[in-house]
Amino acid sequence: MDDLVHWKLEAKGIVQGVGYRARCESAAEEFGLVGSVWNDPHSLNTVHIEIQGSKARIESFMRSISGRKGLSDAKSVSVVGEFTVNPELSSFSGR
């Protein structure tokens, strides 16, 4: 099994007000990941995601939340930061 990682991701595109955060929550649950997702208060085209789990599962998560689905269209999902693994994280939620 891959080592655990704790990353900050940014999704850019049509990602606010179109069900994208719910899409992220559903995908995180599907892949057994923990963390949170929230809208960028300064950009209608950016959502931030804090995610923790195995690197392979997070990479699968990133693929699943990329692109068009319903009204959302994440043009890019990228790693923008790395944190220390937090054993206290136990769920995934929207902020």
Stockholm file with secondary structure:
# STOCKHOLM 1.0

chainA/1-95         MDDLVHWKLEAKGIVQGVGYRARCESAAEEFGLVGSVWNDPHSLNTVHIEIQGSKARIESFMRSISGRKGLSDAKSVSVVGEFTVNPELSSFSGR
#=GR chainA/1-95 SS CCCEEEEEEEEEEECSSSSHHHHHHHHHHHHTCEEEEEECTTCTTEEEEEEEEEHHHHHHHHHHTSEEETTEEEEEEEEEEEECCCTTCCCEEEC
#=GC SS_cons        CCCEEEEEEEEEEECSSSSHHHHHHHHHHHHTCEEEEEECTTCTTEEEEEEEEEHHHHHHHHHHTSEEETTEEEEEEEEEEEECCCTTCCCEEEC
//
